[in-house]
């Protein structure tokens, strides 16, 4: 990936560094320690992917692995073209044939944005911006019917008409309200006089009001602002129930969670968790009701909580609580910070909740038993990272703590692993996986078989990197150690030298986390980037530090003055020009000396980013569009920056080109992959 592409990509995609650590300096390992850290994995993998029939209130630590010599369809392979062979003889994309570039595949259905029961209770839907999955409640063993929309839709809520014939998709702000026939997804000619299955209420920035279906109760919530020392917050959520005459019936008595600074950001370094000259930056944030529904019979009340003020699109910290509406007693809960909820709806009989989760799964929740009666996952969670295998045979898609391995010839799922980080060897068909407990698995990509398991770190793996020849693997972890491993034996070769900085100049030195590692080919160097924008270059053979660059705090952050110091977050290596960049500032890769700022091309066309992947003939540049070309991919002449062509993509996803130059993919809506090839 060239420097400009990676730099702009990192500017568009913010990486949330989640970390915690212990301040103790680790002891030097003995030979016995090293031997005990290595375990050879079994050659056969016995744990197949399964769609759970029950979705727990909190996510369980379950390793999801499938490995077969012949890929088999799974429930996640149902969308559109997944599993369908793409054109076998696709040409390399060049300046002479780019006009024949055509969308040949759609892998994924998108993330759940809303869920809803039909008024008769016989079916329910989970909808994304690309379409909806329809579940037949009388035959839940069968996969849902997928109906795609004729154009992508951004919406904040979904409702059925009372006759079940029309579905309304409400806008996020003041945009267009979308109406669709059910189940076809077609646009109706007229909906005048339509009565909707919804409850009366109002909402604004900090308050929400909902009336029960029989009109005798009114739920009200608000966020009060002030300084609340006991919870170290400036926010407090008030929830109350009133009668129709506005007389207070009761206040809700259950304590609701607050999202702390560490929940949102994690510690900054190993020995210094966080620092700010202004305590306001570290305040806990209140979770508050963002959606409230009474059951149709009025007996129960369910509330979806999320961080106040984060908007509909943010559900990173969200959960549902179920109450007895007569007295406000808490009778159930679904989801949590480790299993956040996107949306929910009541079944018409009031006995079940339909819950859609951020990770693309859903659950039919039995309220009386406080358990899941049905669970499935046919939608997708957001994509964090995409990478091709060097031979272009596989596509690796990171979604949260899960890694999908798919065949590029048809998108079918070959393997899925529980992994916080991964690295692909460019020398052999080997994959390294790092989990949140410090373990590294080495697997053969083609067969999925385990080669070995290494207990590498005492906490989460932050980064993995193979050397160019595939003989070595570098790893960094939340335990603040950086290690070099021999891939032939799995043995630890040595630690890399620790790095300690006083980032805020307050006489509080701390070891840094290294959240990104990369070997520098043919230079016997490993370079890392981590806490407070710190870059370290080490000698691979000895682990000694070659040079250290400590970044200064930014005066402005996201265009605004900042009370809490922020540091550069973006790093890229330009091997071709022997440079690396911290934000826009360039440095010499060999010496670490500053070498000027990044200079983008001076004449890109309006509405097209100046960087992106290049075709193998170096004649074409594929870039993301904005403004006039929002929702499009621009194809530019890589030499003159002339705009040659554009094509539409939902919400303007980022383009990636396979190493063999034959396949261009675009991430659509953050969770779906669109595939483009030369059509013969």
N, C-alpha and C positions, 0 to 999 in steps of 0.2 A: 504494500500500500504506500503510495507516494506521500510525502510530507504534507503537501497542501491539502490533499484529500482527508488525511487523518486529522489534520488540525481543524479544518472546518467541521468535520464530522464530530469531533469532540466538543466543539463549540455549540453544536446543536443538541448533543445528547449529554446531559449532566449525569455523571456517575456519583451515586450516593455511597459514601464510604461509611460502612457500618462496622464499628470495631469496639473491642474492649480488651483489656490486657491485665497482666500482673506486673508489678514493678520489680520483681526479683530478677536478678541476673541469673541466667540458666547455667547450670554446672556443665563443665566440659564432659561430653559423653565418653564412656569407656567402651572397649571393644564389645563387652557383653551387652551394653545398652544398644549398640549399633546392631548386633546380631538379633536382639529381641525385637527390634523395630521392623524387621523384614519378615514378611510372611508370603509364601507362594500361594496364589489364589487357585482354587479348583479350576480344572479345565472346562467343566460344564457349569452353566449358570442355571439354577433351578427356580429362580423367582420370575415368573412371567408377569407382564403388565396385566393388571386387572382393573376393571372399573368398579370401585367400591359400591356395594349396595347400601352402605350406610355412611353418611358424612358426619364426622364427629364435630362437637362444638369447637374444639381446638384441633388444629392440624397435628397429626401424629408424625413422628420421624420414621417414615417408611421409605425404604429404598425401592424405587421402581426401576426394574431392569428387565429388558427382553433381549434375547440374543438367539438368532436362528440363522442357519445357513441360507434359508430361503425366506425372504421377508413375507410376513403374513399381514393381512389387513386387520386393523384393530378399530375400536370405536372412535379413535382420534383420526382415522383415515377416511371418514365418511364424507367430508366436504367436497363438493364439486369434483375437481379433476384429480384429487389425490388418489394414487394407485393406478391411474390411467397412463399408459406409456406415452411419452412425448415423441415427436418426430425423431426417428433413429439417426438419420443422416443430416444433422444440422451443420451448416457451414460456420466457419469462424466469422464473427461480425467484423466487417471492414468498411472502409470508405466507399467501396464499390457496390455494396449490397445492403447497407443499413436501411434503405427504403423498404426492404422486405421484412423488417423486424416485426414480429407479431406476438401478441399474447397467446401463449399455448397452455398455460396452467394457472390455477389458483389453489394454493395450499393453505387451507385454513378457512374458518368461518368468521373470524374476528372475536373480539372480547365481548363478554356479556355487558350490555348497557342497561337492559331492562328485562323484567320477567312479568308475566301476567297469566292469570287463569281466565279461561272462557267463562261466560256467565252461567252456562249449564254445568260447569265443573268437569266436563268430559275430556277436556284437553287443556294443555298449558303451553306457553311459548317462552323461549329464551331468545332475545333479540340482540343483534349487534348492529353496527352501522351498515353492514353488508346484506343482512337478511335475517330470517328467523328460523329456529328449529322448532317444529311442532311435535309435541309428545301426546300420544294417545293414552289416556289414563287407564283404559281397559286392557292395554297391551304394552305395558312398559318394557317388556323384554325385547321388543322390537326397536331398532334404532329410529330416531325421530326423522320426520320428513323435513328436508331443507328447502326453503324457498328464498331465493336471492332477490334483492331489490334491483331495479333497473338503473339505479344510481346510488352512490353512498349517501348516508344520512347521519347527521350529528343530532342527537336528541338526548333529553334528560329524563324523560318518563314515558311510560307506555300504558294505554288504557283501552279496554274493549268497550264497544257500544253495548247497550243492554240486550240487544237482539243477537249479539255475537257475530255480526256480519262485517263490522268495520273496526279497525284498530287505529288509534290516534297516537302519534309520536310527537310529544311536546318538545318545543325548542329549548336550547340551553339558555338563551337570552331572549331576544325579541325577534328571532328569525321566524322563518316560515313553519307553520304547523303542518306536519305530514299526515296524510290519511291513506290507509291501505285497506283493501278488501281482505277479509279472512276467509279461507286460508291462502288465496292465490297471490297476495301481495300486490295486486294490481291497484291502480289509482281509480277510485270511484268517480262517477260523473257528478253526483250531488249527494250531500249528506245533511241537507236542511232538515231540522226537526229531530236530529239524532240525539238520543239520551245516552249519557255515558255512565259507565260503572265507576263512579268516583265518589269521594266524600268531600263535603264542603269544608273549606278552610282557607287560610291566608298565610303568607310567609313574607318576611323581609330579611334584612341582613342579620338580625340578631333575635328574631321572634318568630314563633310558629303557632298557629291555631288550627285545630281540627275538630269538627263536630261529629258526634256519633250518628250512625244511620237513623236512629229514632229521634234525634234532636234533643234528647234530655241531658246529654253530657257534652262538655266542651273541654278539650285538652288544650292547655296553653304552656308554652315554654319560652324562655328568654335567657339571654346571656347578660349578666350584670358585670360591669367593669369597675375595677378599683384595685386596691392591693390587698390580697388575702394571704397573710404571712404564713398561716398554717399549711397552706398547700403551695406556697411559693408561686403564685400565679396572679395575674391581673384579670382573670376571668372566673366566673362562677355561674353554673347552669342551674336555673330554677325551673322546676316542672310541677305543674299543679292541675287539678281537675276541678271544674266548676259545673254548676247546674245551668239550666237554660236561662235562669235569671241572674247569672253571674255571681252566684253565691259559692264561696269556696267549699268544696266537698272534702278534699284532702290534698296534701302535698306528697309527692313521691319520696320514699324514705331510703331507697337503696343508694349507696355511694356509687358514683360513676367514675370511671378511670380518667386520669389526666395523662397527656402525652408529654413526657419530659424532654428536655433538650437531648439527653443521651438516646432516648427512643428515636428521635428524629435524625440525629446526626452521628451518634457514637463518639467515643473519646477521640481526641485529636492525635495523641501520641501514647507511647507506652507508660510514661511516668507523669505526664501532664494530661489530665483528662480533658479539661477545657479551661479557657481563660477569656474573659471579656472585661474591659473597663466599665462597661454598662451592664448592670444586672438584668435589665429588661430583656436583653438578647437571650438570656438563659431561662426565662420564665417557662413554667409548664403551661400547656395549652389545654383548654377544656374540650372534652367531647360533648357534643350537644345534639339534640334531635334534628335530623335532616329530612326524615320521612316518618310519618305517623299514620297508622291505619287501625281502625276498630274492625273487629270481625263483623260480618253482616248481622249476626244476632246480638251484637253489642256486648257480649260477655267478656271478651278479652281485648287487649290493646297491645299492639306491637310497635316498637320504636326502633328505627335505625339511627344509630349514633355515629358521628364522625367528627373530625376536628372542625371546630367552628371557624368559618371564614375561608376554608380551603376550596369551596366551590364543589359543584356536583361531580366534576371529573376526578376528584381526589378521594380515593377510598382506601388509602394505605393503612389507616387506623380506624377500622369500622366494625361494628358488631350490632346484633339485634338483641333486645330484651323484650320478654313477653310478660304482660301483667294481667292480673284480674282487674277488670275495669271498675268493679264495684267498690274496691278498697285500695287499689294500687299495689297489692302484694305482688312481688316478683315470683313468677311461676316457671320461667324458662329462659334460656339464652342460646343463641346460635352465633357462631363465628367468633372472632376475636382479632387481636393485633397480628397473630400468626396465621389466621385464616380470615382475611377481611372480606366483608360482604359488599356487593355492589348494589343489589336491589332485592325487593321481596314483594309478595302479594299473598293475600288470604284466599284460600279456597272458599267458594260460595257457602259451604256448610259450616265454615268457621273452625273446622277441626284440624286443618293443616295449613302450614305456611310453605309457599314456594320461595326458596332462597337461591339467588344467583350470586356466586362468589367471584372475586376478582381473578382467580386463577382459571376461570372458564368452566368450573364445575357447578352443579346445582344439586339441591336437596329438597325432597318433599318431607317437611318436618311435621311429625305427629306431636301436636301440642300437649295432649293429655299424657302421653308417655315420655315427653321430652327427649325424643330420639328420632333419628332419620328413618323413614319408611322406604325411601328410594333415593339413590344417588347416582349421578352420571356425569360424564364430562365429554361434551361434544363441541365445545367452543374452545377458544385459545386464550392463554394469558399473554401479556405483553412481551415482546421480544427485547432482550437486553443486548444481544450480540449475535452476529452471523459470521460464519467463516466457512470457506470451501476447503476440502482436502486438497493437497497439492496436485493430485491427479484428476481433480474435478469430478470424481465419482460420487462423493458424498457432500452433503450440506449439513453443517453443524449449527443448530439453533438453540441459543441459551434463553430460557424463559425462567426468570427467578433462579431458584436452586435446582432446576431441571435442565438437562441437556438432551435435546433430540438429535438423533443421527438419521438422516433421510437420504435415500437414493435420489440423485439428481435426474435420473432417467424417467422417474414417475412420481417422485415425492413420497413414496411409501416409507413408513417408519421401520427402520432396521433395529434401532435400539433407543432406549430412553434410560438415562442415568440420573441419580441424585448427585448433583455436583455444583459446588459454589463457583469453581473455576475449572478451566480445561486448557490443554495445550496439545497441538498436533505436531508430530514429528514430520519434518520435510524430507527426511532421509528414508524412512520406512513407514509402513502402515501401522503406526502405534499412536495411541491416545493416552494422555495422562489426565486423570480426574482428581480434583481436590475437593474435599467436603468440609462441612462446618465444624468438624471435630478434629481436624488436623490430619486426616488420613489421605494418602495418595494411592490411587489404583492405576496400574498400567495395564492396558487392554489392547488386544489386536483389533483393529478397526473392522476388518473384513468379517471375522468370525464373531467378534464380540467377546471372545474368550479372555479370561483373566490371565495375565502373565505373573503379576505379583502385586502385593499390597504392602505399603510402607506406612508405619506410624511415624509421620514426618514431623508433626508439630503438636503442641499441646492445646491448640485452639484453631479457629477457622483458617483455612488456606486463603491467602490473599492473591497470590499470583503464581503462575507456573510458566516456565519457558524452556524449550528444548534448544540445545546447541545446534548449529547448522548441520553437523554430521550425525546428529541424533544420538551421540554417545553419552551426553550428559543432560541432566535435568536440574534446573535451579528452582527453588521453591521459597516463598516467603509466607509468613503466617502472622496471625494476631499475637502470637507469643514473642514477636519482635526478632525472631531468628530468620536468617537467610542461609540456605544450605545448598550444597552441590552434591548431586547423586550420580553414581555410576549406573547407567541403564543396563549394562550387561549383567551386573550382579545385584543391583538394588542397594548397594552399600553406600553409606554416607562417606564422602571424600573429605569434606571440611566445611566449616562455617565461614561465612563472609564477615568481615570486620563490622562491628556495630557502629552506628552513626548517632551522635548526640548533638543536639542543637538547643540553643536558647532562643526560640523563635520570636518571643515577645520582648526580649531584652529585659527580663524582670528577675534575673538570677534564679530561674526555674528550668534548668536544662532537662531534656527528656530524650530518650531514644525514639527514633522515628519508626513508623510503619512504612513498609515498602509495598505499595499496592499495584505496582507495575514493574515487570522485569523483562529485559530483552538482551540476548547475546548479540554482540557486535561481530559479524563475520570477519574471520581472518585477522582479528586484532587482539585476541586473548583478553577480551573485555566483556564484562557484564554491567549493564547500566540499569539503574532503578530510579523510580519516582515515587514519592510518598508524602508523608506528613509535612504540612506547611510549605508545599511546593518545593521540597528538597530533592535534589538530584545527586546520586552517588554513582561513581564509576569505579568498579573493582577489577583487580587482576584475577582472572578465572583460575589460574594455576595455584595461586597462593591465598586468595581471598582478601588480600590487602587492598586498602582504598587507594585508587589512583588520584582522584580529585573529588571534591565536594562543592556543590553550589547551593547556597541557602538563599531562597527567594525573600524579597521584601514584601511586607503586607501591602495590599492594594488600598489606595486612598478612596477609590470608588468601586462599588460592586453592583453589577447589573444596572449601571447608569446612575446609581444613587450613592450619596455619602453613606458610610456605614459606621455604626457605633462599635460593632464587634469587628476586629480586624479579620479580613479574609485574605487568603493567599491564592496564588495561581493554582488552577485545577487541571490544566490541559498540558499534555506532554506528547511529543512525537519525535521519532527518529527518522532522519533522512540519510540512509546509508550511501546513496548515490553521490551526494554532495558532502559527505562526511560532516553532517551537522545534526543537531537536535534542537528542539524548540521547547521553551517553557512559555506557555501562552504564545505571544507573537514574537518573543525575543529569541534570536538564534545564537547557538554556541558551537564551537569547534568540538567535534566528537572525540578527537584524540587528546586534546589538551584541556577542554572545558572553558577556554577563553571565549568571551562574548564576540559575536561576529555579525551584529546588526539585527534588524527586524525583518520579519517575513514580508515580502512584497508580492501581493497577488497580481495577476495579469491586469494591465492597465485599461484594457478595452473589452471587457465582457459585455455581451448584449444585456439590455435592461431586462430584469426579471429572471435572470439565469445566474446561478452561483458560478464562480470562476474555477471551481475545482471539482474533481470526481474521478472515477476510474477511467483509464484510457484503453482503447482497443489495442490489440497486439501489434497492429501496424503503426501505432502511435499517431494515427490520423484523426481519431475521433475522441471526444471527451463527453462523458455522460454526466450530467449535473442535475441537481434538484432545482425546480423552478419556484419562483415566489412572485408576489405582486401580480403583474399581468400574466405570468405563467404559473400561478399558484395551482397546485394539483396536476402539474405536468413534469415530465422529465425532458430536459433540453439535450439535444445532440448537437455539439459544437465541433467546428473544425479546430483540432487541438493546436494548430500552428497559428491561425489567424484569429481565433475566437469567434468566427462568424457562426451565427445560428443557422444550422442546416435543417433541423426538423424538431418537432416536439411530439410527444404522445401523452395521453391522459392517464393518470394513476390516482386512485382515491387518496385524497388528503396529501398528496405530494410526498410519498415515501422516498427513502434513500436508495440509490442504485448500487448494486454490487455486480462485478463481472467475474465469471469463473476463470480460473487460471488458464484453461485452454481457449478462452476467448469465444466460446460458442453459446454461452448462456448468460443473459442479463436478468437479475432478479431485483424486485423492488418491494420493500416492506410497506404494506398498505395498512393505515390505521394503527400502526404500531404492533400488530399481532398476526397479520396475514402476509403471505409471500405470493407475489405475482411473478410469473415466469415468462420471459420473452426469448424467442429464438428466431433465426432466419427461416421464413416459410418458403418452401420450395414449390 
